[in-house]
Every structure is written in C-alpha cells, then in structure tokens.
Amino acid sequence: MGLFSFIKNAGAKVFGIGKTDAEEAAAAEAAKLATAARRMENTVRDLGLDVDGLNVYIVGDMATITGLAHDQATKEKVVLVVGNSEGIATVDDQMTVENIEPEAQFHTVVSGDTLGKIAKNYYGNAMKYPVIFEANKPMLEHPDKIYPGQVLRIPALD
C-alpha cells in the first residue's frame, strides 16, 4: 500500500458523523444570530422596558419580536431598540399590547436633522423637541446625539 491523499473537507462526513463545511457554517451563523437575539432581549430588559415573554428571533437581517408589552409606547421602543441594532434591516413586530394607546409615527433621521427640525416638521414648532426626546428615552441619552439612519418615535401631541 502506500500514502493516499484525500480532499479534507469534501462532502458530508462518512457514516453521517459530523457535518459538511456548509452545514457547519450555517450552524455557526445560526448560533451567532441566536446570541445577538439574546443580547437584544437583555438590552430591552436593561432599559427597563416592560414586556412579558419577550422573544427576539433573527433570520438573516430580519428580527421577529413577540411578547406582551405593557403599553403602546413600550412596544414601539422595543421595535426601535431591535431595529436600530447593527445587522437588522427589518423588524416583524408580533407583540401584543396590554394597555391600548394611539400609535406613534416613525421618522428616519437624515444628515442635518436635529430634534428641533424634526419637531418643526411634525408639530409645527421646533421647541416641541423635548416631546420627541422623552418619547425616545432611554434609547436617547442626549437630544443632540442622533445619527443618520436612526429611527425615532414621534408621538402625537396630547
């Protein structure tokens, strides 16, 4: 006999033991997305957002959120926390709400936006920017710290 050469990672493993490279890569990606989903759930809890049975599930660049939010504002904030996360392009909001309230509008920040400009656009008064700031706490820590591409809640004025 002698020395035989083989292609190390070609095809499925013999006798069904192990996985192909493609299967291993898919499993690694699924584990990475599951870890990202758990981090998002932890961030929502750390921000004090009240959602019973919160579950975030990610496939590709889409996140699905389920659970029972205490109110509409909490539900919308959870959507923003998840949607404003790196790697997420779409959020499928499957949450229910315990205390029904009117839905807010959403605004995607563009270069040059300030909360004052956004308030002027939606409310007709730039000095109403604190309403938008408060509606996006605790995700926003300062009214001047917004960035292009970020999505903000714009609640109706009382």
Phi and psi restraints in degrees (value plus and minus 20) as a CYANA .aco file:
   2 GLY   PHI     159.7   199.7
   2 GLY   PSI    -179.5  -139.5
   3 LEU   PHI    -111.8   -71.8
   3 LEU   PSI     107.2   147.2
   4 PHE   PHI    -131.5   -91.5
   4 PHE   PSI     123.0   163.0
   5 SER   PHI    -128.4   -88.4
   5 SER   PSI     121.1   161.1
   6 PHE   PHI    -153.9  -113.9
   6 PHE   PSI     139.4   179.4
   7 ILE   PHI    -102.5   -62.5
   7 ILE   PSI      97.8   137.8
   8 LYS   PHI     -78.6   -38.6
   8 LYS   PSI     -63.9   -23.9
   9 ASN   PHI    -139.2   -99.2
   9 ASN   PSI      11.9    51.9
  10 ALA   PHI    -107.2   -67.2
  10 ALA   PSI     107.5   147.5
  11 GLY   PHI      48.8    88.8
  11 GLY   PSI    -196.7  -156.7
  12 ALA   PHI     -90.3   -50.3
  12 ALA   PSI     134.5   174.5
  13 LYS   PHI     -89.4   -49.4
  13 LYS   PSI     132.4   172.4
  14 VAL   PHI     -84.5   -44.5
  14 VAL   PSI     121.7   161.7
  15 PHE   PHI      42.0    82.0
  15 PHE   PSI       3.4    43.4
  16 GLY   PHI      51.5    91.5
  16 GLY   PSI      -7.0    33.0
  17 ILE   PHI    -113.3   -73.3
  17 ILE   PSI     105.5   145.5
  18 GLY   PHI      67.7   107.7
  18 GLY   PSI    -193.2  -153.2
  19 LYS   PHI    -153.9  -113.9
  19 LYS   PSI     138.7   178.7
  20 THR   PHI     -92.0   -52.0
  20 THR   PSI     147.1   187.1
  21 ASP   PHI     -78.9   -38.9
  21 ASP   PSI     -60.4   -20.4
  22 ALA   PHI     -84.1   -44.1
  22 ALA   PSI     -61.2   -21.2
  23 GLU   PHI     -85.8   -45.8
  23 GLU   PSI     -60.6   -20.6
  24 GLU   PHI     -84.9   -44.9
  24 GLU   PSI     -60.6   -20.6
  25 ALA   PHI     -84.9   -44.9
  25 ALA   PSI     -61.8   -21.8
  26 ALA   PHI     -84.2   -44.2
  26 ALA   PSI     -61.0   -21.0
  27 ALA   PHI     -85.4   -45.4
  27 ALA   PSI     -59.7   -19.7
  28 ALA   PHI     -85.5   -45.5
  28 ALA   PSI     -61.5   -21.5
  29 GLU   PHI     -84.9   -44.9
  29 GLU   PSI     -62.7   -22.7
  30 ALA   PHI     -82.1   -42.1
  30 ALA   PSI     -60.5   -20.5
  31 ALA   PHI     -85.2   -45.2
  31 ALA   PSI     -59.9   -19.9
  32 LYS   PHI     -82.7   -42.7
  32 LYS   PSI     -64.0   -24.0
  33 LEU   PHI     -87.7   -47.7
  33 LEU   PSI     -57.5   -17.5
  34 ALA   PHI     -84.2   -44.2
  34 ALA   PSI     -59.7   -19.7
  35 THR   PHI     -84.4   -44.4
  35 THR   PSI     -62.5   -22.5
  36 ALA   PHI     -82.0   -42.0
  36 ALA   PSI     -60.8   -20.8
  37 ALA   PHI     -83.3   -43.3
  37 ALA   PSI     -62.8   -22.8
  38 ARG   PHI     -84.4   -44.4
  38 ARG   PSI     -57.3   -17.3
  39 ARG   PHI     -83.5   -43.5
  39 ARG   PSI     -60.9   -20.9
  40 MET   PHI     -83.4   -43.4
  40 MET   PSI     -63.0   -23.0
  41 GLU   PHI     -80.2   -40.2
  41 GLU   PSI     -63.6   -23.6
  42 ASN   PHI     -84.1   -44.1
  42 ASN   PSI     -59.1   -19.1
  43 THR   PHI     -82.9   -42.9
  43 THR   PSI     -63.7   -23.7
  44 VAL   PHI     -78.5   -38.5
  44 VAL   PSI     -65.5   -25.5
  45 ARG   PHI     -85.5   -45.5
  45 ARG   PSI     -62.8   -22.8
  46 ASP   PHI     -81.9   -41.9
  46 ASP   PSI     -50.3   -10.3
  47 LEU   PHI     -99.5   -59.5
  47 LEU   PSI     -23.2    16.8
  48 GLY   PHI      57.5    97.5
  48 GLY   PSI       1.7    41.7
  49 LEU   PHI    -103.1   -63.1
  49 LEU   PSI     105.3   145.3
  50 ASP   PHI    -108.1   -68.1
  50 ASP   PSI      78.7   118.7
  51 VAL   PHI    -153.8  -113.8
  51 VAL   PSI      95.0   135.0
  52 ASP   PHI     -97.1   -57.1
  52 ASP   PSI     116.0   156.0
  53 GLY   PHI      44.6    84.6
  53 GLY   PSI      11.4    51.4
  54 LEU   PHI     -79.3   -39.3
  54 LEU   PSI     110.7   150.7
  55 ASN   PHI    -161.7  -121.7
  55 ASN   PSI     107.5   147.5
  56 VAL   PHI    -133.6   -93.6
  56 VAL   PSI     110.2   150.2
  57 TYR   PHI    -148.4  -108.4
  57 TYR   PSI     107.9   147.9
  58 ILE   PHI    -136.5   -96.5
  58 ILE   PSI     111.7   151.7
  59 VAL   PHI    -150.6  -110.6
  59 VAL   PSI      98.3   138.3
  60 GLY   PHI      42.5    82.5
  60 GLY   PSI    -142.3  -102.3
  61 ASP   PHI    -128.0   -88.0
  61 ASP   PSI      -1.7    38.3
  62 MET   PHI    -133.7   -93.7
  62 MET   PSI     111.6   151.6
  63 ALA   PHI    -130.0   -90.0
  63 ALA   PSI     116.7   156.7
  64 THR   PHI    -130.8   -90.8
  64 THR   PSI     112.7   152.7
  65 ILE   PHI    -139.2   -99.2
  65 ILE   PSI     110.6   150.6
  66 THR   PHI    -147.9  -107.9
  66 THR   PSI     140.7   180.7
  67 GLY   PHI     121.5   161.5
  67 GLY   PSI     156.0   196.0
  68 LEU   PHI    -131.7   -91.7
  68 LEU   PSI      88.8   128.8
  69 ALA   PHI    -103.5   -63.5
  69 ALA   PSI     126.5   166.5
  70 HIS   PHI     -82.8   -42.8
  70 HIS   PSI     -61.9   -21.9
  71 ASP   PHI    -168.4  -128.4
  71 ASP   PSI     152.7   192.7
  72 GLN   PHI     -82.2   -42.2
  72 GLN   PSI     -60.5   -20.5
  73 ALA   PHI     -81.4   -41.4
  73 ALA   PSI     -61.7   -21.7
  74 THR   PHI     -83.2   -43.2
  74 THR   PSI     -64.5   -24.5
  75 LYS   PHI     -77.0   -37.0
  75 LYS   PSI     -67.7   -27.7
  76 GLU   PHI     -85.6   -45.6
  76 GLU   PSI     -57.5   -17.5
  77 LYS   PHI     -85.5   -45.5
  77 LYS   PSI     -58.8   -18.8
  78 VAL   PHI     -83.0   -43.0
  78 VAL   PSI     -63.4   -23.4
  79 VAL   PHI     -78.2   -38.2
  79 VAL   PSI     -61.9   -21.9
  80 LEU   PHI     -88.0   -48.0
  80 LEU   PSI     -60.7   -20.7
  81 VAL   PHI     -78.8   -38.8
  81 VAL   PSI     -66.9   -26.9
  82 VAL   PHI     -91.8   -51.8
  82 VAL   PSI     -67.4   -27.4
  83 GLY   PHI     -86.6   -46.6
  83 GLY   PSI     -50.2   -10.2
  84 ASN   PHI    -106.9   -66.9
  84 ASN   PSI      -6.1    33.9
  85 SER   PHI    -109.4   -69.4
  85 SER   PSI     125.5   165.5
  86 GLU   PHI     -79.6   -39.6
  86 GLU   PSI     114.8   154.8
  87 GLY   PHI      73.0   113.0
  87 GLY   PSI     -28.3    11.7
  88 ILE   PHI    -123.9   -83.9
  88 ILE   PSI     102.8   142.8
  89 ALA   PHI    -127.3   -87.3
  89 ALA   PSI     -45.6    -5.6
  90 THR   PHI    -159.6  -119.6
  90 THR   PSI     120.4   160.4
  91 VAL   PHI    -141.1  -101.1
  91 VAL   PSI     104.9   144.9
  92 ASP   PHI    -116.8   -76.8
  92 ASP   PSI      81.1   121.1
  93 ASP   PHI    -103.7   -63.7
  93 ASP   PSI      86.6   126.6
  94 GLN   PHI    -130.2   -90.2
  94 GLN   PSI      -5.8    34.2
  95 MET   PHI     -92.7   -52.7
  95 MET   PSI     133.5   173.5
  96 THR   PHI    -129.8   -89.8
  96 THR   PSI     144.4   184.4
  97 VAL   PHI    -143.0  -103.0
  97 VAL   PSI     112.2   152.2
  98 GLU   PHI     -92.8   -52.8
  98 GLU   PSI     -67.7   -27.7
  99 ASN   PHI    -133.7   -93.7
  99 ASN   PSI      83.3   123.3
 100 ILE   PHI     -87.4   -47.4
 100 ILE   PSI     114.7   154.7
 101 GLU   PHI    -161.3  -121.3
 101 GLU   PSI     144.9   184.9
 102 PRO   PHI     -82.9   -42.9
 102 PRO   PSI     125.5   165.5
 103 GLU   PHI     -97.2   -57.2
 103 GLU   PSI     127.4   167.4
 104 ALA   PHI    -106.1   -66.1
 104 ALA   PSI     144.6   184.6
 105 GLN   PHI    -108.3   -68.3
 105 GLN   PSI     144.7   184.7
 106 PHE   PHI    -141.7  -101.7
 106 PHE   PSI     125.2   165.2
 107 HIS   PHI    -150.9  -110.9
 107 HIS   PSI     109.8   149.8
 108 THR   PHI    -113.6   -73.6
 108 THR   PSI     101.1   141.1
 109 VAL   PHI     -85.9   -45.9
 109 VAL   PSI     114.8   154.8
 110 VAL   PHI    -136.4   -96.4
 110 VAL   PSI     143.9   183.9
 111 SER   PHI     -75.8   -35.8
 111 SER   PSI     112.1   152.1
 112 GLY   PHI      74.6   114.6
 112 GLY   PSI     -31.0     9.0
 113 ASP   PHI     -88.3   -48.3
 113 ASP   PSI     125.3   165.3
 114 THR   PHI    -151.5  -111.5
 114 THR   PSI     144.3   184.3
 115 LEU   PHI     -82.5   -42.5
 115 LEU   PSI     -53.5   -13.5
 116 GLY   PHI     -82.6   -42.6
 116 GLY   PSI     -65.1   -25.1
 117 LYS   PHI     -84.0   -44.0
 117 LYS   PSI     -60.4   -20.4
 118 ILE   PHI     -85.7   -45.7
 118 ILE   PSI     -62.8   -22.8
 119 ALA   PHI     -82.1   -42.1
 119 ALA   PSI     -61.0   -21.0
 120 LYS   PHI     -80.8   -40.8
 120 LYS   PSI     -62.1   -22.1
 121 ASN   PHI     -85.4   -45.4
 121 ASN   PSI     -65.6   -25.6
 122 TYR   PHI    -107.7   -67.7
 122 TYR   PSI     -54.5   -14.5
 123 TYR   PHI    -131.5   -91.5
 123 TYR   PSI     -31.0     9.0
 124 GLY   PHI      58.7    98.7
 124 GLY   PSI     -11.2    28.8
 125 ASN   PHI    -169.0  -129.0
 125 ASN   PSI      92.1   132.1
 126 ALA   PHI     -81.6   -41.6
 126 ALA   PSI     -46.5    -6.5
 127 MET   PHI     -94.0   -54.0
 127 MET   PSI     -22.1    17.9
 128 LYS   PHI    -107.5   -67.5
 128 LYS   PSI     -11.4    28.6
 129 TYR   PHI     -76.5   -36.5
 129 TYR   PSI     -52.0   -12.0
 130 PRO   PHI     -80.4   -40.4
 130 PRO   PSI     -46.7    -6.7
 131 VAL   PHI     -82.8   -42.8
 131 VAL   PSI     -64.5   -24.5
 132 ILE   PHI     -88.8   -48.8
 132 ILE   PSI     -62.1   -22.1
 133 PHE   PHI     -78.9   -38.9
 133 PHE   PSI     -69.4   -29.4
 134 GLU   PHI     -83.2   -43.2
 134 GLU   PSI     -56.0   -16.0
 135 ALA   PHI     -88.9   -48.9
 135 ALA   PSI     -37.4     2.6
 136 ASN   PHI    -131.9   -91.9
 136 ASN   PSI     -10.0    30.0
 137 LYS   PHI     -97.8   -57.8
 137 LYS   PSI     127.5   167.5
 138 PRO   PHI    -110.6   -70.6
 138 PRO   PSI     -11.5    28.5
 139 MET   PHI     -88.0   -48.0
 139 MET   PSI     -54.2   -14.2
 140 LEU   PHI    -116.3   -76.3
 140 LEU   PSI     112.1   152.1
 141 GLU   PHI    -121.6   -81.6
 141 GLU   PSI     -39.1     0.9
 142 HIS   PHI    -171.8  -131.8
 142 HIS   PSI     119.9   159.9
 143 PRO   PHI     -80.3   -40.3
 143 PRO   PSI     -44.3    -4.3
 144 ASP   PHI    -109.4   -69.4
 144 ASP   PSI     -22.2    17.8
 145 LYS   PHI    -125.7   -85.7
 145 LYS   PSI      49.8    89.8
 146 ILE   PHI    -138.3   -98.3
 146 ILE   PSI     140.6   180.6
 147 TYR   PHI    -160.8  -120.8
 147 TYR   PSI     130.5   170.5
 148 PRO   PHI     -76.6   -36.6
 148 PRO   PSI     116.0   156.0
 149 GLY   PHI      75.9   115.9
 149 GLY   PSI     -40.2    -0.2
 150 GLN   PHI     -89.1   -49.1
 150 GLN   PSI     122.3   162.3
 151 VAL   PHI    -125.6   -85.6
 151 VAL   PSI     113.0   153.0
 152 LEU   PHI    -140.2  -100.2
 152 LEU   PSI     130.8   170.8
 153 ARG   PHI    -101.3   -61.3
 153 ARG   PSI     115.8   155.8
 154 ILE   PHI    -143.6  -103.6
 154 ILE   PSI      74.3   114.3
 155 PRO   PHI     -95.3   -55.3
 155 PRO   PSI     138.1   178.1
 156 ALA   PHI     -89.3   -49.3
 156 ALA   PSI     127.7   167.7
 157 LEU   PHI     -96.2   -56.2
 157 LEU   PSI     122.5   162.5
